[in-house]
């Protein structure tokens, strides 16, 4: 997981973690599951957490006007890969992916990313490959396992004392 050092760095900077997804549509709720799992447990003056469900466009200017340098959007994606696979990178790097309908919220996410970049926010995408997006099914085992790992990593990075980081590396 070569992206973990980047996420670790982002967790120490002014970063807004944004969870997307429809909580009624099975694995589509992966992003909101992660942010809801960290919202009450973080201890950082520089990190904020926002659950936008499936309407990021309603929050994009609030995020753009906020005091963060980075935005990490956590969302479900459908690319045909193994369920529970995790993808990470700059949001604009996923443009082709979004154009191929792999994000479950592609239009609003892609346009919101452009707005955030215009406000000088470095925008990142953390995607979890989904399987079941049927109404009312809850997270599948593979997606929940990946979401739990992401949640726990974020919590450890966000709440980590700086001395611990120096000592571990």
C-alpha positions as CSV (number, residue, x, y, z in Angstrom):
1,X,0.0,0.0,0.0
2,X,2.3,2.7,-1.3
3,X,-0.3,5.4,-0.7
4,X,-0.2,5.1,3.1
5,X,2.6,7.6,3.6
6,X,0.6,10.2,1.7
7,X,-2.5,9.6,3.7
8,X,-0.4,9.8,6.9
9,X,0.9,13.2,5.8
10,X,-2.5,14.4,4.9
11,X,-3.8,13.4,8.3
12,X,-1.3,15.8,9.9
13,X,-2.1,18.7,7.6
14,X,-5.2,20.9,7.2
15,X,-7.4,18.3,5.6
16,X,-11.1,17.7,5.3
17,X,-12.1,14.1,5.0
18,X,-15.4,13.9,3.0
19,X,-17.5,10.8,3.0
20,X,-19.9,10.2,0.1
21,X,-22.5,7.5,-0.4
22,X,-26.1,6.6,0.0
23,X,-26.6,4.8,3.3
24,X,-29.6,3.0,1.9
25,X,-27.8,1.4,-1.0
26,X,-25.6,-1.3,0.3
27,X,-21.9,-0.9,-0.4
28,X,-22.5,2.5,-1.8
29,X,-22.4,3.7,1.8
30,X,-18.7,2.8,2.3
31,X,-17.5,6.5,2.3
32,X,-20.1,7.7,4.8
33,X,-19.4,4.6,7.0
34,X,-15.7,5.6,7.2
35,X,-16.3,9.2,8.1
36,X,-19.1,8.5,10.5
37,X,-16.6,6.1,12.2
38,X,-14.0,8.7,12.7
39,X,-16.0,11.9,13.3
40,X,-16.4,11.6,17.0
41,X,-13.1,10.0,17.7
42,X,-10.6,12.4,16.1
43,X,-8.4,14.7,18.2
44,X,-6.9,17.2,15.8
45,X,-7.3,20.9,15.4
46,X,-6.4,20.7,11.7
47,X,-8.6,17.8,10.5
48,X,-12.3,18.1,9.7
49,X,-14.8,15.4,8.7
50,X,-17.9,15.8,6.7
51,X,-20.6,13.3,5.7
52,X,-22.2,14.6,2.4
53,X,-24.1,11.4,1.6
54,X,-24.7,11.5,-2.2
55,X,-25.0,15.3,-2.6
56,X,-21.4,16.7,-2.4
57,X,-22.5,19.5,-4.7
58,X,-24.6,20.9,-1.7
59,X,-21.4,21.1,0.4
60,X,-18.7,22.0,-2.2
61,X,-18.7,25.8,-1.4
62,X,-18.7,25.1,2.3
63,X,-15.6,22.9,1.8
64,X,-14.1,25.4,-0.6
65,X,-14.4,28.2,1.9
66,X,-13.1,26.2,4.8
67,X,-9.6,26.4,6.3
68,X,-8.2,23.3,4.8
69,X,-5.5,22.8,2.2
70,X,-6.5,19.3,1.3
71,X,-9.8,17.4,0.6
72,X,-9.9,13.7,0.7
73,X,-13.2,12.3,-0.8
74,X,-13.9,8.8,0.4
75,X,-16.4,7.1,-1.9
76,X,-17.6,3.8,-3.4
77,X,-16.5,2.9,-6.9
78,X,-17.4,0.2,-9.5
79,X,-14.6,-0.7,-11.8
80,X,-15.1,-4.5,-11.9
81,X,-12.1,-5.1,-9.7
82,X,-12.2,-7.3,-6.6
83,X,-14.7,-6.2,-4.1
84,X,-13.1,-4.3,-1.3
85,X,-10.1,-3.1,-3.3
86,X,-8.9,0.3,-2.4
87,X,-7.8,3.1,-4.8
88,X,-6.1,6.4,-3.9
89,X,-4.7,9.4,-5.8
90,X,-5.4,12.9,-6.8
91,X,-9.0,13.3,-7.9
92,X,-8.0,14.7,-11.3
93,X,-6.1,11.5,-12.0
94,X,-9.4,9.6,-11.9
95,X,-11.0,11.6,-14.7
96,X,-11.0,8.7,-17.1
97,X,-12.2,6.4,-14.4
98,X,-15.1,8.7,-13.7
99,X,-15.9,9.1,-17.4
100,X,-16.2,5.3,-17.6
101,X,-19.0,5.4,-14.9
102,X,-16.8,3.8,-12.2
103,X,-17.7,6.3,-9.5
104,X,-21.2,5.8,-8.2
105,X,-21.5,9.6,-8.0
106,X,-19.3,10.6,-11.0
107,X,-20.9,13.8,-12.3
108,X,-21.3,15.6,-8.9
109,X,-17.9,14.4,-7.7
110,X,-16.0,15.3,-10.8
111,X,-17.5,18.8,-11.0
112,X,-17.1,19.4,-7.3
113,X,-13.5,18.4,-7.6
114,X,-13.0,21.0,-10.3
115,X,-14.5,23.7,-8.0
116,X,-12.3,22.7,-5.1
117,X,-9.2,22.8,-7.3
118,X,-10.2,26.4,-8.4
119,X,-10.2,27.3,-4.7
120,X,-6.7,25.9,-4.4
121,X,-7.6,22.8,-2.5
122,X,-5.5,19.7,-3.3
123,X,-8.3,17.2,-3.9
124,X,-7.7,13.5,-3.4
125,X,-9.9,10.4,-4.0
126,X,-10.0,7.3,-1.8
127,X,-12.2,4.8,-3.4
128,X,-13.4,1.4,-2.2
129,X,-14.6,-1.2,-4.8
130,X,-18.2,-2.2,-4.2
131,X,-20.2,-5.2,-5.0
132,X,-23.7,-5.0,-3.8
133,X,-25.5,-1.6,-4.2
134,X,-29.0,-2.9,-3.8
135,X,-31.5,-1.0,-1.6
136,X,-31.3,-1.7,2.1
137,X,-28.6,-4.4,2.1
138,X,-25.9,-2.8,4.2
139,X,-22.2,-3.2,3.6
140,X,-21.0,-6.5,2.3
141,X,-18.3,-8.3,4.3
142,X,-15.4,-7.4,1.9
143,X,-16.3,-3.8,1.7
144,X,-16.9,-3.5,5.4
145,X,-13.5,-5.1,6.1
146,X,-11.7,-2.5,3.8
147,X,-13.7,0.4,5.3
148,X,-12.8,-0.7,8.8
149,X,-9.1,-0.8,7.9
150,X,-9.3,2.7,6.3
151,X,-11.2,4.0,9.4
152,X,-8.7,2.6,11.8
153,X,-5.7,3.8,9.8
154,X,-7.2,7.3,9.6
155,X,-7.9,7.4,13.3
156,X,-4.3,6.3,14.1
157,X,-2.8,8.8,11.7
158,X,-5.0,11.7,12.8
159,X,-4.7,11.1,16.5
160,X,-1.0,10.1,16.5
161,X,1.4,12.1,18.5
162,X,4.2,13.7,16.3
163,X,6.9,12.1,18.5
164,X,5.4,8.6,17.7
165,X,5.7,9.4,14.0
166,X,9.3,10.3,14.2
167,X,10.1,7.3,16.3
168,X,8.3,4.8,14.0
169,X,10.1,6.0,10.9
